[in-house]
Amino acid sequence: MSFKEKAILSLEPSRDKEHPENICQKGELKGLNILATYGANASGKTNFFKAITVALLMIRTSNIRQVNEKLPITPFKFSAECAFMPSKFEFQFIAGDGKKYIYGFIADSQSVYEEYLFRFGSRRPTKIFERKIDGTYEFTAREKNALLPLTQWNTPNKFFIATATMWNAQSTKIPLEWLTSGIDTYTELGALTQDAMMRYQGEKADEYIKFTEKIMSETDINISRIDVKVKKTPINPNIMPLIPGLIINGQLIQPQEQTQLEIKTFHEVSDEDGSNRNEYSLQLGEESIGTQILFSFAPVLKKALEEGRTIVIDEIDKSLHPAIVKYVVNLFRNREINKAGAQLIITTHDTSLLSLSMFRRDQIYFVEKNRETAVSRLYSMDEYPVRKGENIEKGYLLGRYGAVPEIQGGDII
């Protein structure tokens, strides 16, 4: 999209000794538990998060992709050269086995041209596989016998890490598990809400509801309890032809019922003289937009904190008070709460978070778009000489670090 050159978002801590509570550790490996990204509107913040999302979705849907189906990659279009060039994506992460992996690929909308997976058993990485631009594959002697036969099942628009895992390759299974369930991205409220509603009707629905009630209470939202009821109703036969289904053994299988959630919030309210205290209920849709968003946030936060997931949220401050945003950020900074080493990556315009009393310099990133070339650039505050105790919020608003809009004067007609 708006990124033409290499852009790196790193949660690997620098040598800065400030705020040890902002660092989580898995074995000997360390990572930052929070990373906040700032920038003007239309600077490219969301584009970077979309790039992460697109890369993950392509990997996760690889095994169900049709042979001629295109990949959803959007190149940098403001260049005659780049508009037809493939894009490169790379993830470095600690998987469920405690090992560090590097997985990356080069692709455009038509094909995956290169792909590679390395594992760190020591300080040096060991190659698991490497897919070349000419369609050949390279493996170490240890992996060759298991992985080489599986290349025949891969296609140009599919990812070998997914294909190999589908055929029970053990060396690709653990890193793929992290790419499919160790990191979640939310660039749209709809995706966040959909994920939350699945949690509220699952096996652990009661636990998620209690956690949400606790969040509401601690953020001073006057909700005493929440009730979620799952209703299943038959699907109207007249609309059955419009509902997609699965074809199994030549037979079309379609759902016969639909699930609806009825969500009520309850408020304890006193009379003006304080003599009586009564409970009243509202539909979730009658609550404020901020309350509805927090209702959707809560299950995602609970799962991340319990399982040590990395979650990426675009515009976390949308319809939320700065104090609530700070509350959410502090959940990840609290080692008593964040025991599993969860990580939160956000974009925000909330400058009240910009403080060296809360963040290290390597936890703050900026995105700036060049007005002449339309190219977005991602960079860290760690690149700037910042004095201890400096007011970085003021410095940012004054344009000291870039990534702020250049407001032009004049009358608006």
N, C-alpha and C positions, 0 to 999 in steps of 0.2 A: 504494500500500500504506500504509505508516505516514507517508508524506510528504504533508502538506496544503498547505504553503506552498512558495514557490520555494527551491530548494537548489542551490548552485553549487559544483562541485568544479573548481578552477582550477590548472593547471600553468604558468600564466604567472607568471614571477618578480616579486616585489616589488622595491623599490629596495634591499633588504638586500644588502650587499656580502660577507656571509659565505659561505664555501664555494663559490667559483667552480667547483670540480670537480663540483658538483651541478647545474650548468646545461649543457644541450646547446644547440647553435645550428645552425639551418638558414638559410643566407643571413643576413639581418639580423634574423631572428626567433629568439627564445630561449624555452626551455621547461625546466622542472624535470625531472630524469631519475628522481626517486623521489618518491612521495607515500604516506605512511602514515596510516591512519585508525584511530582508537581509539574505544572506547565499551563500555558494559556489555552483557551478554547481553540480547538482545531489545530493544536500543535502536534498531535500524533500519539498522545497517551493511550487512548483507546485502541488505536491501530496496533500498538505494540502488544497490548493484552489480547487483541483479536488474533494476532499472529500465533501467540501461545495456544489459544483456543483452537484455531484451525489445525495446527500441527497435531495436537492431541486427538482431535476428532478424526482426523485422517487415519491415525494409527488405530484408534479404537474401532473404526468401522471398516478396516481393511478387509477383514475376512468375509464381509457381506457385500463388497463392492463388485459390481458387474464388470465384465472384461473391458468394455468400451466406455465405462463411466469416467467422467472427468474429475480431477481433483480440484477442490475449492481454493486454489491459490491465486491471489491477486498480486501481480507484480507492481513495481513502481512504474507508473504510466507516463510521468512527465519527462520521458527520455526515450528517444527513438530506439536507442540501443537496449535499454533495460526492459522495455515493454515486452520483449520476446526472450528474455533471459530467465533461467530457473532461479529459484530462491533456495537459500540454505537455512536449515534449522538445526539447533543442537541443544541437548539437555545434558547437564551433569548433575548427578543426584546420588543419594545414598538409599539403596533399596532395602527390602525387608530382611536380607541376610547380613546387613551392616556393612556391605561392601560399596565402594564408590564405582559408579558406571558412567561412561560417556556414550551417548547414543545420538546419532545425527543422520541427516539425509539431505540430498539436493534433489529438487523436483520442480516441475511446472504443472500446469493443468492436465498435461497428457501423460507424463511418465515420471517414475522415480528413477533418476539417473545414477545416483550414488547413495549408499547407505552403509553405516558402520556401527559396530558395538564393541566397546572395550570394557574390561573389568580390571579394577585395581586390587591385586592380591598383596601388593607391597607398594613401594613408591612408584614403581613403573607399571604402566597399563599392559594388560595382556589382551591380544585381539581375540574376540570370539568369532566375528565374521566381518568381511568387508566386501561390499558389492560395488563393482566397477562400472564405469560409464559404458563400456563395451558389452555389458550384460554378463560378464564372468564374475565369479565369487572367489574370494580367498579365505582360507581358514588356517588356524594352527593345526598341527598334526593331531593334537588331542581332540579337536572338535570336528575334523574333516569327515570322519566316517559317519558321524551322527547327522551332520548338517548338509553335506553335499547332496545326498539323495533327495532332500526336501526342496531343493531349488527348482526341480521340475514342476512343482505345484504352484510356484509363484508366477505372477504376471507383471508386466511393466508398470501397472498402476497400483500394485499392492506392495505392502511392506513385508520384507522377509522376516522381521522380528515377530510379526503376527502370524505369518504362514507357518513358520517353524514351530511356534508355540502351539498352534492348533494341531500339529502333528506330534505333540508331546516332547518336543526338544527341551531338555531341562536347563540348558545353558541360557536360553532366551526367556524362560518362563518368569523368573524373578524380576528382571528389569522391566518386562512388559507389565507385570502386575503393578509396579510403581507408576508407570505411564498411564495405566488405565484406572487406578484407584488411589494412588498416593498423592495426586495433585488434582484439584478441581478449579475451574475458572468460571467466573460469573461476570459477563460483560453486559447482560441484559437482566432486568428484574424478573422477566418471565421464567428464565431458566432457574433462578434462585427460588422462586415461588413453587415451581414444579418439583424441584428437589425436596423442598420443605414438606409439601403435601404428601409426598411418598413416605416421608419419615413419620408424619402424623397418623398414618393409617397402617403402618407396619407392625411387626411383632413388638417393638419397643416403644409403641406410641405413647404409653403412659409416662415413660421416662422422659421423652421429648417434651411432652406437655408440662410436666413438673419443672423441667429446666427452663422452659419459656416463661412460666409463671414467675420463677425466681428472677429471670432477667428483667421482666416487666416491673417487678417489685423493686429491684435494686436501681433501676433507672427512673424511678419516681413516676411510673405510669400507673394510674389508679385502676388496676385490674386485679381483683382478688382471686379469680380462678378462671380457667378456660375449659370449655367443653367441646369436644370434637366427636361428632357422630358420623359413621360411615353408612351411607344408604346405597343399596344396589337395586336398580330398577330395570325392568325389561326394555330392550331397545325397540323403538317403533319399527315394525316391519316395513313401513313405507320408506324409511331412510336407510335400510340395510344395504341397498346397492351402492350407496355412497361411502360406506365404511370399508376401509382396506382390510384385507385378511391375509392368511398364509395358505399357500397351496402345498399340501402334503399328500404324496402319492396320487397326484392328479385331482385331489379333492380340495375345494375351497373351504377353509376353516375361518369363521368369523365369530367375534364375541357376541354373545346373546344378551348380555346385560351391561349396563354402564354404572360406574361408581361416582357417587356424589358425596361431597363432604359438607356437613352443616356445622359451621363453627360459630360458637357463641362466646362472648366475653361477659364476665359478671363484675359489677361494680357495687361496692358497699358505700352507700351515701347516707349522710345524716340530715335530719331536718335542720332548718335554720337555727332553731333554739337548742339543737343537740340532744333533744329528748328521745328521738327514735332513730334507729339505724336500720336501713332496709337494703336489700340486695336487688339490683336491677340488671337486666341482660340486654345486650346489643348483638346484632349480627356483626361479624368481622368487617364487612363492607361499610358499616356505619362508623367504624373507628377512623381516626386520622390516618393519612397516608403514611406518616412516620411510624405509627403503631403497627400498621400492616406490614411495612418493610421490616421492622424489628421482629415481627412474628415469623417472617420468612427467613431472617438471618439466624435466629436462635438454633434451629436444628443443625444447620451447617456448622455453626460455631461449636456445638456440642460434639459432633462427630469428629471434627478436626482436632479438638483438644484431647479427646479420648484416644484417638488412633494415631496422633502425630502426623496428620496430613498437612500438606501445603495448600492454602486456598488463596486464590487470586480474585479480588473484587474491584471492579471498576466503579468509580464514583461512590465510595462507601458513605460519603456525607450527604447523599441525595435524600432530602426530606428528614434528615436526622440532625438533632441539635449537636453542636460541637462537644458538649459534655458527654453525650452518649457515644459519639465516635471515640472520644478519649477513653471512655469506659471499656469499649470493645478492644481497643489497642492494648490497654493495660491487662486484659485477660491473658494475652499472649506473653506479656512481660512478667507476669506473676508465676514464679517457678512452682508454687504450691498448687496452682491451677493447671498450668501448662507443663505437666510432668512428662508427657510423651514427646516433647520437642516439636510441637506444631508450629507452622510458619504462616504469617499473614502478609500478603503483598497487596497493596492498595494504590489506587489513584485517588487524589482528593484535592479540593481547593481550600480546605480548612487550614488556614495558616496558623491557627492557635496551637497546632501540633508541632510547629517548627520551633523547637527549643532544644538546646544542648543539655538541658536538665532532664530531657526525656529520651532523646535520640543521640546516637553516635553519628558522626559525619557520613560513615559508610552506609547508613540506613536511609539516607535521603538522596533521591534521584530527581533529575529534571529532564523534561523533554522540551526541545525548542525546534521550531520549524523555520528554516531560512526563507524569508519572504521572496527572494529572487529565484531560488532554485526549487522551492517547495519540498526540500529534503528535511526530514525530521532527524534530530540527533538526540541520543540518550546519553546522559553523563551523570556522574556522582558528585555530591558536594565534597567528597574526599579529594577532589582535584583542586580545591581552593584552600588557601592558607587562612584558616579561621581560628581566631583567638579563643581560648577557654573562657566561657562566660559571655561570649559575643551574642548580641541580639540578632539571631539569624532570620527571625520572622521579619523584622524591620529591614534587614539587608535584602531579603528576597523581594519584598514589596517595592523597594527602591531600585530594583533591577540589578543588584550587585552580582547575582549569579545567573542572570538571564532568565529565560523561560517565563516571562511575563508579557502581557499584551501591550503593544504600543498604541495607546489611545490617542487618536488625533483630535485636535481642538476644532471648534466651529459650532455653529448652530445646527440643530436638528429640525428640519421642516416637516 
